[in-house]
Amino acid sequence: MPGAANAGVRAHTHLQMLAAKFTGTPNRSGPPFGPGLFYETPASIACIYGLRPPVAGCNPYTVDANPSGGGRAIAIVDAYDNPNAVSDLQMFNNQFGIAPPPNFIVNYAPRGGATPGTCDPGTTAHPPQPPPAAGTGWDIEASLDVQWAHAMAPHAILYLIEAQSNSLADLMCAVIFAGAGIGSSTGGEISMSWGSGEFPGETALDPVFNAPRVVFFASTGDGPGTSYPSVSSNVVAVGGTTVSRNPVTGNFSFENTWQSTGGGISRFESRPSYQSGIAALVGDRRGVPDVAADANPSTGVWVFNSSFVGVPEWFIVGGTSVASPVWAGITNAAGSFSPSSAAQLNKLYGDPASDFNDITFGVCGPFMGYLAAAGWDLCSGLGSPNTYSGK
């Protein structure tokens, strides 16, 4: 069970990095360094998922059509303060030819309240600056989330909401702060690329994800088992896949499971009505993920960060931390803007199978005991995005 020692107390990021780090002068014409480093760019992800006209092979070095569209707002909720988030996004945009967002706003969230799922009223009016994220991993997390949510929906207003710490109390307060902010203005999506192991009483926090005009996305984790808040019935749970490429040509081969993706059947959350059609698979409990996207660090994405070790560097990053902002951005750009997560989930589970890339090859889960299958399964849910249809 992921994060069992801190379940219900602290959350951890759902990212994984390859050991390689890249410094120097980027190409400014696609992947920062290469050729031969066939890691994913915004254009290659757009090609694989049918967000732009198809190009044979979807090779990161030959496709250059980035995702377009987006509107209203996307809020990223992470812990601690990344002071370089704005400049790092500028570097990312310059590299891949992406326009800056209409507005990028970084806000500090209040401290969590004494009662779970509340904020400390003494810090609500003037939240203090959180401690630095540098060296915690949350700096890379923030860079990843901001850059890839924006890449998928470049015309959306972008928010980074920084919690005071990685305690679940502080993060839940940050979610409340984010939901109230965009829910009362434009509406949009909130992405949460972190989680805690499940814990008794977690369902009492589910109302946090009920902000009007907001759809909440959460990554399912990077190991066998389930994670909160992705198992909440008010959250779109996003698992991970593997994008397989020809190691010589770099051309896309197929998409299969990521063996380390989180997923499974919740210990405490009841099966929501939108999962009635898969009751034979999940019984009377909530099953996750709902959907999935590329998350394997070996087939990861480019992320720029200048605070991790104090040296500006490009990283190859994976984990379901990638999949959540990607799905939030794609959903934003699709333009449906569901009034709630429940409405979005009913839409997804009611969509035709053609709106997803059904992942039918591979395994995941405890002892690699979950098998990919036609339709919904515990490794990739309904599948990865296939065009903007139904999103």
C-alpha positions in Angstrom: 0.0 0.0 0.0 1.7 3.3 -1.1 2.6 5.7 1.7 1.2 3.5 4.5 3.4 5.1 7.2 2.1 8.6 6.4 -1.4 7.6 5.3 -3.8 10.4 6.1 -1.0 12.6 7.5 1.4 13.5 4.6 1.3 13.3 0.9 4.2 12.5 -1.5 4.7 13.4 -5.1 3.9 10.9 -7.9 6.9 11.6 -10.1 9.9 9.6 -11.1 13.1 11.0 -12.8 15.6 9.3 -14.9 19.2 9.6 -13.6 20.2 11.7 -16.6 20.2 15.5 -16.3 21.0 17.7 -19.3 22.7 21.1 -19.1 23.9 23.3 -21.9 22.4 25.1 -24.9 19.1 23.6 -26.1 18.2 23.2 -29.8 15.2 25.5 -29.7 13.6 23.4 -32.4 12.1 20.4 -30.5 13.7 18.1 -27.9 16.4 20.0 -26.0 19.2 17.6 -26.7 19.7 14.9 -29.2 19.2 13.4 -31.7 18.4 10.0 -30.4 16.8 11.0 -27.2 13.2 10.0 -28.1 11.5 11.4 -25.0 8.2 13.1 -25.3 7.5 16.7 -26.3 4.2 18.5 -26.3 4.0 17.9 -30.1 4.7 14.2 -29.9 2.1 13.7 -27.1 -0.4 15.7 -29.3 0.4 13.4 -32.2 0.0 10.2 -30.2 -3.3 11.3 -28.7 -4.8 12.7 -31.9 -4.9 16.3 -30.7 -3.3 17.5 -34.0 -3.5 16.0 -37.5 -1.7 12.7 -37.6 1.9 12.3 -38.6 3.4 8.9 -39.3 5.6 7.8 -36.4 4.9 10.8 -34.1 8.6 11.1 -33.8 9.6 13.8 -31.3 12.3 15.1 -33.8 9.9 15.4 -36.8 6.5 16.6 -35.3 6.2 20.2 -34.3 2.4 20.8 -34.1 1.8 21.6 -30.5 -1.6 21.3 -28.8 -3.8 24.4 -29.2 -6.9 25.8 -27.5 -7.8 26.1 -23.9 -9.8 28.6 -21.9 -11.0 29.5 -18.5 -8.5 28.3 -15.9 -6.3 25.4 -14.8 -5.0 25.4 -11.2 -2.0 23.3 -10.1 -1.9 22.4 -6.3 1.6 21.5 -5.0 3.5 21.9 -1.7 6.1 24.4 -0.8 7.4 27.4 -2.8 9.0 27.2 -6.3 10.3 30.7 -6.9 11.4 29.9 -10.4 8.1 28.5 -11.7 7.5 31.5 -13.9 10.9 31.7 -15.5 11.1 27.9 -15.9 7.9 27.9 -17.8 9.3 30.7 -20.1 12.3 28.5 -20.8 10.0 25.5 -21.6 7.8 27.6 -23.8 10.8 29.0 -25.7 12.2 25.6 -26.3 9.0 24.1 -27.8 7.5 27.1 -29.4 4.5 27.5 -27.1 2.9 30.8 -26.5 2.8 32.1 -22.9 -0.5 31.7 -20.9 -2.9 34.6 -20.9 -1.9 35.0 -17.2 0.1 32.9 -14.8 -0.6 33.5 -11.2 1.3 32.0 -8.2 -0.6 32.1 -4.9 0.3 31.0 -1.4 -2.4 28.9 0.3 -3.4 29.4 3.9 -2.3 26.8 6.5 -4.6 23.8 7.1 -7.1 24.1 9.9 -7.4 22.0 13.0 -10.3 20.2 11.6 -9.5 18.0 8.5 -10.6 19.6 5.3 -10.5 23.2 6.6 -8.2 26.2 6.5 -6.7 28.1 9.4 -8.7 31.3 9.6 -5.7 33.2 11.0 -3.8 32.8 7.8 -6.7 33.0 5.3 -6.4 36.8 4.6 -2.6 36.9 4.4 -1.1 33.4 3.8 2.6 33.4 4.5 5.2 32.4 1.9 5.7 28.6 2.2 9.2 27.2 2.8 11.4 26.6 -0.3 10.7 23.6 -2.4 14.3 23.3 -3.6 15.7 19.9 -2.9 12.4 18.4 -1.8 11.3 17.1 -5.2 8.2 19.3 -5.0 10.1 21.9 -7.1 10.4 19.4 -10.0 6.8 18.5 -9.4 5.6 22.1 -9.7 7.7 22.6 -12.9 6.3 19.4 -14.4 2.7 20.2 -13.5 2.8 23.8 -14.7 4.6 23.1 -17.9 2.6 20.2 -19.1 -0.8 21.5 -18.1 0.0 24.6 -20.0 1.4 22.7 -23.0 -1.9 20.8 -23.4 -4.0 24.0 -23.1 -1.9 27.0 -23.9 -4.8 29.5 -23.9 -6.0 28.7 -20.4 -5.2 31.0 -17.4 -2.7 29.1 -15.2 -2.6 29.1 -11.4 0.1 27.5 -9.2 -1.3 27.2 -5.7 1.4 26.5 -3.2 0.5 24.7 0.1 2.5 25.5 3.2 3.8 22.0 3.5 3.2 18.5 2.2 0.9 17.7 5.2 -2.5 16.5 4.0 -4.1 19.2 6.1 -2.1 21.9 4.3 -2.7 20.4 0.9 -6.4 20.0 1.5 -6.6 23.7 2.5 -4.7 24.5 -0.8 -7.3 22.5 -2.8 -10.1 24.4 -1.0 -8.4 27.7 -1.8 -7.9 26.8 -5.5 -11.5 25.5 -5.9 -13.0 28.6 -4.3 -10.8 30.8 -6.5 -11.4 29.4 -10.0 -14.9 28.2 -9.1 -16.1 31.7 -8.3 -14.5 33.2 -11.4 -14.0 31.3 -14.6 -14.3 27.7 -13.6 -11.9 25.0 -15.0 -9.8 22.2 -13.8 -7.6 21.4 -10.8 -4.7 18.9 -11.0 -3.2 17.2 -8.0 -0.1 15.0 -8.8 0.4 13.7 -5.2 -1.3 11.4 -2.7 -1.3 9.6 0.5 -2.1 6.0 1.2 -5.7 5.3 2.0 -6.9 5.8 5.6 -10.1 5.4 7.7 -12.2 8.5 7.6 -10.9 9.6 4.2 -14.5 9.9 2.9 -15.1 12.8 5.2 -12.7 14.8 3.0 -14.5 14.0 -0.3 -16.6 17.2 -0.1 -13.4 19.2 -0.6 -13.6 18.2 -4.2 -17.1 19.5 -4.8 -16.3 23.1 -5.8 -18.9 24.3 -8.4 -17.7 24.6 -12.0 -14.4 22.7 -11.2 -13.3 19.3 -12.3 -10.6 17.7 -10.1 -7.9 15.4 -11.4 -5.5 13.3 -9.3 -2.7 10.9 -10.1 -3.1 7.3 -8.9 0.5 6.8 -7.7 3.6 5.1 -8.8 3.3 1.7 -7.2 0.8 -1.1 -6.7 -2.3 -0.1 -4.7 -4.5 2.8 -4.2 -3.9 6.4 -3.2 -6.0 9.2 -1.8 -7.3 11.6 -3.2 -7.4 9.7 -6.5 -9.9 7.2 -5.1 -12.4 9.9 -4.1 -15.6 9.6 -6.0 -15.4 13.3 -6.7 -12.0 13.1 -8.5 -11.0 11.9 -12.0 -8.3 9.3 -11.2 -5.5 9.3 -13.7 -3.2 6.3 -14.1 -0.1 5.7 -16.2 0.8 4.0 -19.4 4.0 3.3 -21.4 4.6 4.8 -24.9 6.8 2.3 -26.8 9.0 3.6 -29.6 11.4 2.0 -32.0 14.8 2.5 -30.3 16.5 3.1 -33.7 14.1 5.3 -35.6 12.2 6.8 -32.6 8.8 6.1 -34.3 5.8 5.3 -32.1 5.0 1.6 -31.9 2.1 1.2 -29.5 0.9 2.1 -26.0 0.8 -0.4 -23.3 0.5 -0.5 -19.5 3.0 0.9 -17.1 3.8 -1.8 -14.6 4.3 0.7 -11.8 1.1 2.6 -12.2 -1.1 2.9 -9.1 -4.6 1.4 -9.4 -6.9 -1.0 -7.7 -10.1 -1.1 -5.6 -10.5 1.3 -2.8 -10.6 0.1 0.8 -13.1 2.7 2.0 -14.8 4.5 -1.0 -18.1 3.0 -2.2 -18.7 2.4 -5.9 -20.1 5.6 -7.4 -23.0 5.4 -9.8 -20.9 6.2 -12.8 -19.1 2.9 -12.3 -22.3 0.8 -12.2 -21.3 -0.6 -15.6 -18.2 -2.2 -14.2 -19.7 -3.5 -11.0 -18.7 -7.0 -12.0 -15.1 -5.9 -11.9 -15.0 -3.7 -8.8 -17.9 -5.0 -6.6 -19.3 -2.4 -4.2 -16.1 -0.3 -4.0 -14.6 2.5 -6.1 -12.1 1.3 -8.7 -9.2 3.3 -10.1 -7.9 4.6 -12.5 -10.7 6.2 -14.5 -8.3 7.1 -17.4 -4.6 7.1 -18.1 -1.7 8.7 -20.0 2.0 8.3 -20.5 3.8 8.0 -17.2 6.7 5.5 -17.6 9.9 7.5 -16.8 11.7 5.4 -19.5 9.3 7.0 -22.0 9.0 10.2 -20.0 8.6 13.9 -20.9 11.0 16.9 -20.9 10.8 19.2 -17.9 12.9 22.3 -17.2 13.8 23.2 -13.6 16.4 25.7 -12.3 15.9 25.2 -8.5 16.4 21.5 -7.9 20.2 21.8 -7.4 20.6 25.4 -8.2 21.7 24.8 -11.8 19.3 25.2 -14.7 18.7 21.7 -16.1 16.4 19.6 -18.3 15.1 16.4 -16.8 13.3 13.4 -18.1 10.3 12.9 -15.8 7.7 10.2 -15.5 5.2 9.0 -13.0 1.5 9.5 -12.9 2.4 13.1 -11.9 2.7 13.5 -15.7 -0.6 12.0 -16.5 -2.7 14.2 -14.3 -1.8 17.6 -15.7 -1.8 16.2 -19.2 -5.4 15.0 -18.8 -6.4 18.3 -17.0 -5.0 20.3 -19.9 -6.6 18.1 -22.6 -10.0 18.3 -20.9 -9.6 22.1 -20.6 -8.8 22.4 -24.3 -11.7 20.1 -25.2 -13.9 23.0 -24.0 -16.8 21.0 -22.4 -16.2 22.5 -18.9 -18.4 20.2 -16.9 -20.0 21.7 -13.9 -18.4 19.2 -11.5 -16.1 16.2 -11.4 -19.2 13.9 -11.1 -20.6 15.4 -14.3 -17.2 14.9 -16.0 -17.0 11.3 -14.8 -20.5 10.5 -16.0 -19.5 11.9 -19.4 -16.3 9.8 -19.5 -18.0 6.5 -18.5 -20.8 7.3 -21.0 -18.4 8.0 -23.9 -18.0 5.5 -26.8 -14.9 3.4 -26.6 -13.6 5.2 -29.7 -12.9 8.3 -27.5 -10.1 6.4 -25.8 -7.1 4.4 -26.8 -8.0 1.1 -25.1 -4.8 -0.3 -23.5 -5.1 -4.1 -24.0 -1.5 -5.3 -23.5 0.5 -5.5 -20.3 0.2 -6.0 -16.5 0.3 -3.9 -13.3 -0.7 -4.1 -9.7 0.4 -6.2 -6.7 2.6 -9.1 -7.9 1.8 -7.9 -11.5 -1.6 -9.5 -10.9 -3.8 -7.0 -12.8 -4.1 -7.6 -16.6 -4.8 -5.2 -19.3 -8.1 -6.0 -21.0 -10.6 -4.7 -23.5 -12.6 -1.9 -21.9 -12.1 -0.7 -18.4 -9.3 -2.3 -16.3 -7.3 -1.7 -13.2 -4.2 -0.7 -15.1 -5.4 2.1 -17.4 -9.1 2.5 -16.6 -11.0 3.5 -19.8 -7.7 4.2 -21.6 -5.7 7.1 -22.8 -7.0 10.1 -24.7 -8.0 9.7 -28.3 -8.8 13.2 -29.7 -10.7 15.8 -27.8 -14.0 14.0 -28.3 -16.0 13.3 -25.1 -13.4 15.0 -22.9 
